[in-house]
Each structure stands twice: as structure tokens, then as C-alpha cells.
């Protein structure tokens, strides 16, 4: 049942009740009223941002003639409110890199996994990173103990059987409480430049596969995903064997997909792996159909040529070129050099391998 953007109707479905005297949300009079409200609250008419806010308001207004019930409208409203508040909190700490830490809330404080998480999060803080956890006990608390309150974010979920936030983050302005898992998970991934996974149960597995799938499909920016555990553990090694035997062996994932994650030897190896990912690589995005990799420093021409030869399977047409500034349509980090190529939109695991290769090159 495809959505037709022009008519805002879904084929096969009827619209909800609509008052004969009500105006449509896309009528000029309604659009004008919305745009005046946007301008009155500080929006700049004619900008792309103002258009997006107008469409958001129009979407909310369409819930009325759609005939959505109270529960559905409540979900829409609470989700938008949660996201708006969470983005506002994170925006105050835009610059530091952040690592999201997942793992069991049931891990005892005397467990080797707990000690490994404390060490890992402490090492990340020493490297200038902040840690994001679910704010509970177990691994979540360990991820806050290591860096301390100042370098910690808590992204909590309201559950009837969970305790309140751990003692490190309780009462802090960086503690955010969510009603919905999907809004919480969005913040876990969208606000982080790395993910660290410690052993856990269903929730940890859900979060692990979410992160892996987002990177595998290109729905998330490339980032390091590290599996970590305490001394003597074999949780991730046994998981890795299962993935390669049951998923890779059956063809359910591609040959390059295991490159997306890294089994760390210990906490320091995990921290070093994450920091090394940003040795030369800075960030990436699509500009129309071109994939743009921002670099902290320029590469030599020979290094760019080597990348083009080694990763030609990723290039749809043309080659890989280095440019010394932003493409038209980019407005952030204009001072950084870029690698640019037309991506096939396939084999995202190899994008990760390409970034690893970039990080092996010395400055031009």
C-alpha cells in the first residue's frame, strides 16, 4: 500500500471522518496561519528549517480528520515531546565524542564484566569521550562509574520492574527519561560515534542487532561497534562463532558484514580500537548520490589512488577523488578535506573497511 506524497493518501485505505466545515491542513489559509506562527516564535520565513516545521505542524493537524483515537494521538505527541527534549539536552554537549554502552542491568558489581566496563569507560573519558548508558544498574552503572557524573549521559526507560537511575547519574541534567523504547534507541545511536557492547540478555541483543543493522544498511553513519567482556569470558567469541556458522554460513549476511563489529581482547583494546577509528576519518554523509568522507587531514595522491584500486567495487561511476572543501549542499566543517565518490549503495561493510584503510595513512 504505497503512500502517494502528492495526495497524502494510502491506496486501499479510506480516510477518517472529516467535517464539511473544516479546512484541510494544506489549504493556503491554514498554511499561512502556520507560517505566521512559525515567524512569531522566531522561525525565518522561506528557510528549509521553517518548511520542515510547517510540515510537522500540518502532519499533527491531519490527525484530526484522519480520525485517530486518543491513544494514537497520545503516542504521536509523547514521542515528539521526548525527542525534542532529548535533542535539546544533547545539544548542550555537541562537541565531545560519545560512546553508547550496552549490557546487562543484572551484572553484579564483583563480576569481571563490570570491572571491564568501569575500565573501558574510564579510558574513554581520559581520551575526551563521554559515555551514554541506560542509567540503570549493572553494566549501565559501570559505564557511569568509569567516567564519573560529568562525562556521563543517562538514557532511561520507564519500566514497572526496573529500579530508579543509578547513584552516579541520578538527579543530573544529563539524565533523560523515556516512555518508549523506539525514541530511546534513536538517541542511543544518533548521538554516539561508537557503540560498546558488554554481555547481556534480550535487551542487549536487541540493541546489538539494531546497531549492526543500521550500519549494515547505511541507515546510520559508519561507526566502531566493539564487543567487550571481562577476563576469562567467552560470551562474544561464542556469539561470533554462531554468527559465522549460522548467519554467514547460510548466506543470511554478506561476506563483508563481520567487518562491521570488532571483538576486543580487553577494555584497553576496545578503547584503542574506537579512538583509532577517528585517527584520520572525521565523519561522512551523502550529498545527493555522492558519498562524502570528511578527513582530519589530507591524503597523498598515491594513497587516494590506492583506495580507488582496492575499493573500486564500491564506486558506481567515475573514481575516488579528494577535494579541499565542502561540496555544494554541505554547510558543516568547511575547513576539512574530503574523499568523494558515487557509491553503489551496496556493501556497507566495505565502507567500514575503507575507513580502516584511510586510518592507516600518514599525513600528506
JOGI-V898405 format. One record per pair of residues at least 12 apart in sequence whose C-alpha atoms are under 10 Angstrom apart, sorted by the first residue. I is the first residue (numbers start at 1). GAP is how many residues later the second one is. Records with the same first field share a line. If there is no record, write none. Layout:
I->GAP  GAP
This chain:
1->12
8->54
14->52
15->50  51  52
16->46  47  48  49  50  51  52
17->47  48  49  50  51
18->46  47  48  49
19->45  46
22->42  43
23->42
24->34  37  38  41
25->30  32  33  34  35  36  37  38  39  40
26->29  32  33  35  36
30->28  31
31->23  24  26  27
32->22
33->21
34->19  20  21  23  24
35->15  16  18  19  22
37->17
38->12  13  15  16  19
56->24
60->13  16  17
63->13
75->104  105
78->100  101  102  105
79->99  100  101  103  104  105
80->103
82->94  95  96  97  98  101  102
83->95  100  101  103  104
85->91  92
86->69  88  89  90  91  92  97  98  101  105
87->100  103  104
89->64  84  85  86  87
90->63  84  86  97  101
91->100
92->82
93->37  58  81
94->97
95->34
96->29  32  33  34  55  96  97
97->27  28  30  31  32  33  34  94  95  96  97  178
98->26  27  30  31  32  33  34  53  54  55  90  91  93  94  95  96  97
99->22  25  26  30  31  32  33  34  44  53  54  89  90  92  93  94  95  96  97  124  125  126  172  175
100->21  30  31  32  33  34  40  43  53  55  87  88  89  90  91  92  93  94  95  96  97  125
101->16  19  20  30  31  32  33  38  39  41  42  43  87  91  93  94  95  96  97  103  106  125
102->15  30  31  32  37  38  41  86  93  94  95  96  97  98  101  102  103  105  106  125
103->14  30  31  34  35  36  37  38  39  40  93  94  95  96  97  98  99  100  101  102  104  105  125  126
104->30  32  33  34  35  36  93  94  95  96  97  98  99  100  101
105->29  30  31  32  33  34  35  36  37  57  58  95  96  98  99
106->30  31  32  33  34  94  95
107->30  31  32  33  34  35  91  92  93
108->29  30  31  34
109->28  29  30  32  33
110->28
111->27  28  119  120
112->117  118  119  120  121
113->25  26  29  85  86  115  116  117  118  119  120  154
114->24  25  26  27  28  29  31  84  85  115  116
115->24  27  28  30  31  114  115  116  152
116->23  26  27  30  82  112  113  114  115  150  151  152
117->21  22  23  24  25  26  27  28  29  79  80  81  111  112  113  149  150
118->21  22  23  24  25  26  27  28  29  30  149
119->23  24  26  27  28  147  148  149  152
120->22  23  26  27  76  108  109  146  147  148  149  150  151  152
121->21  22  23  24  25  26  27  30  31  75  146  147  150
122->20  21  22  23  24  25  26  29  145  146  149
123->23  24  144  145  147  148  149
124->22  23  27  143  144  146  147  148  150  151
125->21  22  23  25  26  27  146
126->20  21
127->144  145  148
128->19  23  147
129->18  22  23  64  146
130->13  14  17  18  19  20  21  22  23  62
131->12  13  15  16  17  18  19  20  21  22  23  61  63  64  65
132->12  19  20  21  22  23  42  43  55  56  57  59  60  63
133->19  20  21  22  23  36  42  55
134->19  20  21  22  23  31  32  41  42  43  50  51  54
135->17  18  19  20  21  22  28  29  30  31  32  33  34  35  40  41  42
136->18  19  20  21  26  27  28  29  30  31  32  33  34
137->25  26  27  28  29  30
138->28  62
139->58  59  60  61
140->14  15  16  25  26  58
141->13  24  25  26  27  28
142->24  26
143->25  53
144->22  23  24  25
145->21  22  23  24
147->21
148->20  21
149->18  19  20  21  23  25
150->18  19  22  24
151->18  23
152->16  17  20  22  23
153->16  19  20  21  22  23  35
154->12  14  15  16  18  19  20  21  22  23  34
155->14  19  20  21  22  23  29  30  32  33
156->19  20  21  22  23  24  25  28
157->19  20  21  22  23  24  26  27
158->19  20  21  22  23
159->19  20  21
165->12
185->22  25  26
186->24
188->19  23
189->18  21  22  25  31  32  34
190->30  31
192->29  31
193->28  29  30  31  32  81  84  85  90
194->17  28  29  30  31  32  80  81  83
195->12  13  16  17  28  29  30  31  32  66  79
196->12  28  29  30  31  32  33  65  66  68  71  74  75  78
197->14  28  29  30  31  32  39  64  66
198->28  29  30  31  32  37  38
199->28  29  30  31  34  35  36  37
200->35
208->17  18  19  53
211->12  14  49  50
212->12  13  45  46  48  49
213->44  47
214->134
215->42  45  46  133  134  136  137
216->37  38  40  41  42  43  44  130  131  132  133  134  135  136
217->128  129  130  131  132
218->127  128  129  130  131  133
219->129
220->65
221->62  63  64  65  131
222->38  55  61  62  63  126  127  129  130  133
223->37  38  51  54  55  60  129  132
224->35  36  37  38  46  49  50  51  52  53  54  128  132
225->34  35  36  37  38  39  45  48  49
226->34  35  36  37  38  41  43  44  45  47  48
227->13  34  35  36  37  38  39  40  43
228->34  35  36  37  38  39  40  41  42  43
229->34  35  36  37  38  41
230->35  36  37
231->34  35  36
236->26  27  28
237->26  27
240->18  21  22  23
243->15
244->13  14
254->93  94  95
255->92  94  95
256->91  92  93  94  95  96  97
257->90  91  92  93  95
258->91
259->89  90  91  92  93  94  97
260->88  89  90  91  92  93
261->88  91
262->12
276->80  83  84
277->75  78  79  80  81  82  83
278->17  18  77  78  80  81
279->16  17  18  76  77  79  80  81  82  83
280->14  15  16  17  18  19  75  76  77  78  79  80  81  82  83
281->12  13  14  15  16  57  74  75  76  77  78
282->12  13  14  15  51  54  55  56  73
283->12  13  50  55  72
284->54  55  56
285->45
286->43  44  54  55  56  57
287->40  41  42  43  53  55
288->40  41  54
289->27  52  53  54  55  56
290->25  26  37  49  50  51  52  53  54  55
291->24  29  47  48  49  50  51  52  53  54
292->28  29  30  31  34  35  38  45  46  47  48  49  50  51
293->29  43  44  45  46  47  48  62  65
294->28  29  30  31  32  39  40  41  42  43  44  45  46
295->27  29  38  40  41  42  43  44  63  64
296->39  40  41  42  67
297->27  38  39  40  41  65  66  67
298->24  25  26  38  39  40  41  63  64  65  66
299->23  38  39  40  59  62  63  64  65
300->22  61  62  63  64
301->20  21  63
302->62
303->54  55  57  58  59  61
304->15  16  17  18  35  54  57
305->14  15  16  17
306->14  51  52
307->12  13  14  32  47  48  50  51
308->12  13  33  46
310->44  47
311->39  40  42  43  46
312->31
313->30  31  33  34  37
314->27  28  29  30  31  32  33  34  36  37  40
315->25  26  27  28  29  30  31
316->25  26  27  28  29  30
317->24  25  26  27
318->23  24  25
319->21  22  23  24
320->19  20  21  22  23
321->17  18  19  20
322->15  16  17  18  19
323->13  14  15  16  17
324->12  13  14  15
325->12  13  14
326->12
327->13
339->19
